[in-house]
Structure formats: structure tokens, C-alpha cells
Amino acid sequence: MSRIDSSLETALSIGTQSPEASVLRVLVELGVQVADADEGSLLVLDPATNELVFSMVVGVEESALIGKRLPVGKGLTGLAAVTREVQIGAPTYVVGQETKGGAGPRAVIAAPMLVRDACIGVITAVSFREEKRFGAREASLYAKLAAVAGVLVQQRRALERAEREALEREEIDTSERRIARSLLNLSRSAPAAMVHVASMLESIEAIERAARGEDDQL
């Protein structure tokens, strides 16, 4: 598998060697094949800079595009991110490899990847053939491909969030079990010490309430 830009992992929570990354590449490849395009790419939105970053390409040397940035709103690809709608037509703004066989791109299709109405990236196809034009059929295809990609990312994020919350709960449960075990051992081995433990816990509770600005009601 070709190298995938790290923005895929940092922005979409998808590991570079994960099954999700493989599926995204298949979607890009499928779009290029069915639309009879020459090149395809997946760009990820970098919210910190409001730019789209080339993170996956098909049909072109990766060194020519991977990692390059496109301002949101520039050209059809940038416009797709702003309008959240599929854009087709002749390119007005080109990044990276501007020619192929001596000719510039003749047609572009760009579909926004959406997660809960937020654009997280764009899937594109490009043709360098003079007579090639993308139409409603290709627009419908890319809308579906982008929708699948959005669902994939949303599920990955949900799974990651669930795993993180489960880990946090496990850590809390582990701390509670340790405290309970210590109290049980103390109650058995040194029951008189429980009075001091109770006072200490009450003091900690009072400090914690004061830190939250709450009045001590006990």
C-alpha cells in the first residue's frame, strides 16, 4: 500500500495501516475506475489552518501531491468543502502536478465527506482528456462514495470514544476497588484506625468541596 499522509490519522482518527484506511483507498480507486477518470484523491480538512491536505492519491506519483495544501474555498475542491455539495466542472485552481502529457486538468469532480453536517474532507477525481466531462451520473456516484467515507470515519470516532470512556471507567473502578480493599484490610487488622481514616476522608471531602466553591453542609 502506498504511503498515506499522517493527516489521515491525526484528523480522522484512522491509523495509516488500519482497515478503515484500506477501505478509504478502495473508495477512491473505485471512483476513479467507474467515473473513467485519470486521477483521484482524498483530502482531509485541517481545521487549525482551514486547509484541505492531500492525504491519499490514485493514478499519480504520491510525491507530487501528498501533504500539499489547498485553501478551503479555492477551486472546485475547496468550494465542495464550503458548500457541502458535490462540485463538477473545469478546474479553476490546481495544486501540485498541473500537467499530464503536456496538458492541464480538463475536468474535476469533488464530493465533500460529511460527519453530522460537518465537512471533514473531500474526495476528488480529475481527467486530463480534452473531451472528458463529468456529469450527473458521476456526481451521484461521488456523493455516495463520500457518504460512505463519512460514515466510516464517524463509526471510527465513535468506537475510539467508546474505548476511551471504557478505559476511563476501568481506571475509576480500579481506584475504587483499591480503596475498598485497603479499608477492608484495615477494618480487619486495625479496626481502631478506622476512626482516623474516616476523619481523613472527611477532611479530603471538605477540601474538594471548597475547591468547587461549595459550602460545607455537613
Phi, psi and omega in degrees: 000142180291161180294138179246132182299145184296343179298334177299323181276315184288325184266328185251357181063031180244118180295148184296336180249017184279161175300326180298319179296321179296319180294319178300318178296319178300321179297317179295316180296319180297318179299315180299317182293310184290324180279356182056048179264172178264326182218158175215157180207161173235122179249138181253137179284126173262101184295338181292326182246355183057047178231154174263131184249126176295117184242345180203134180224153178226133176087008180211151177300129184299328182298340182281336186229324187306127178091345179289155187239147179230122180299137176298132181100345180272127177067184181293323180295313178294328179291324178299323179292326182282313184278342185060032178227153178294135179241135176225150178151194178277139182293141176244353181208121186238138179243141174080232184288107187269347181226154175214113185068028177087358182239146177280170178301139181255334182211144181223144170230133183224126182238128181284138172270120185246140171230109182054050177069002177259132179281126179249352181174182182219138174254132185232162170222146183226141173236139178256002182279136185304319187271352187285133173221140175267144182232201184298325180298312180292325178297317179295318179300311184289331174298320180289318179298317180294324178296317178298317179298319179297317178297319179301313180294320180298317179294322179296318179294318179296319179295318179297319179295318179296320179295320179294318179293323178296320179295319179296319178296321179297320179295319178295314179299321180296317179296317179296321179294321178297317179296315181298320180294319179295318179296321179296317179296319179294320181296333180274317186270328181215072183302329180295333182287345182297330178297316180292323179296317179299318179296319180295317180295322178295322179294317179297318179298318180296319178296319182293320178294320179296324179294331178273356179080021181265149177283146177282108182266359182266000000 
